[in-house]
């Protein structure tokens, strides 16, 4: 026998803070469940974490304590209507629950691992949202992370089962469940939103002692019989079909553990098992290799995940780096990759952070450094080979296990972590390939002289560039287009049409930080350029595809191309409706003129450095835009 019990507490609403940060899809639940399973398997001393995932349908009447669940739901609805806190959002949550309860059969998703299992203390801490990790090697923390399976449950109802043992004792069983509804009042007291399946109601409700049942429901029993020790997490009322998104979430976050055969998975849908192992990684990751945006809380975009996998896949790219504190770090480095550089951090076989989410500017700056050929770097932090760095990373890891966050460590430890990353960045740099700065033939023709129309005073003010997306420091008025203008002969004609596009080019650049300015030496070899194309140069902060940052155009102080100075005026004249006025010039987009295809041009320039940026040189990116003139 057992009881569904809601302990005395505050009356939270249906839209409680616990589930306010709801994440859709499988990414976060899979990261949370598999990470906990990996940690538990290590605690059990296993060489391999084995996970079985079951997707089945069960009768509604087989759901534990479904009648008491519905009674608590109805009591909570009535209570919140009476106190005028039953708002639109609460009604939406309740409608979802009631629609699921109207079904005769409900889908259930079960995760079963071969780990150490959960003791009563750990299970009580899990339901009570207190962190009771079983070992120092266990990462992350309870909080919003452990709530992620609820995001897949239309009923907001999760079941837990465990087989565990203490030291040399016999194996014990444990079972419970925890719905999250809303607080309410009954005849005895005000009760909280979270329920617990207990062996019996606590005698002293003010200081309750929770005793969990030891007998599993039938649909759980047959799964638990297949393992020696381990745990199950079951999602009742599964609200999302298991599809390729779920398979991708597994492989994109755990390719490292799967490749090392430290993690094996078997997905059982309607009693048909399908395995995911190292032979499936290529197939699942390459489908998203052209995806340049990190979506749905993924740590990396599809392109970066694929490049990280290619670095891990071949042992040729694997090396060991010794830190001064005695830690030994396993690092995979692949140079000359096909896309932008990427740095990924692995802990206990799981991808947990990317370059800009590691609390260390040196790591992100290394990735943005234009002095190296594009590379992928995967840093694997293991609790045995690098315990000091592992412990700091574990402490800084957020509950969703997808980045390192400030203020999770005390200041002293955060400083130690940054120092270790700085040292590691410096030593990784020794294995990167510098760009070839030699071999450019700079004996090229000078730029063409402006054509007759330009020499006679046609308005040649630069229209704002659509590509590249470099923003000027000063908001500039848009130049007139398709307006009637007056030429020096007094005749009126339509302005030329401006067609903007990005210039394909091979670039090589050197930079030197001078404090308030930065000196640049840039070699440009245009490609796919037409004779009437005019080239404009912008220099901006490097855009980050992961964060979708917009580039910020930087002002040029001076510029020369093949030794010929290019004028950078303070003001330009614009003629509108027969009147000419001076406006402030846009110094972030400089006209280079007409360049010849496949020829290499040498640009020497000085740009202003933003006062808010301390070290910008590694984050600079040149943009070359084309503005093609044609007659309407």
URQUI-V283003 format. One record per helix or strand of 2 or more residues. SS is the DSSP state (@ for helix, = for strand). FROM is the first residue (numbers start at 1). TO is the last residue. Records with the same first field share a line. If there is no record, write none. Layout:
SS=FROM-TO, FROM-TO
This chain:
==3-8, 49-59, 105-113, 157-164, 172-180, 184-185, 190-198, 230-236, 263-269, 272-276, 318-322, 328-335, 342-347, 350-354, 375-381, 470-471, 484-486, 492-494, 497-502, 504-513, 517-527, 533-541, 551-553, 556-561, 564-565, 571-576, 579-584, 589-593, 600-608, 620-630
@=17-19, 27-43, 60-62, 66-82, 88-101, 120-127, 148-152, 218-224, 244-259, 278-286, 302-313, 315-317, 355-357, 361-368, 387-396, 411-429, 452-455, 617-619
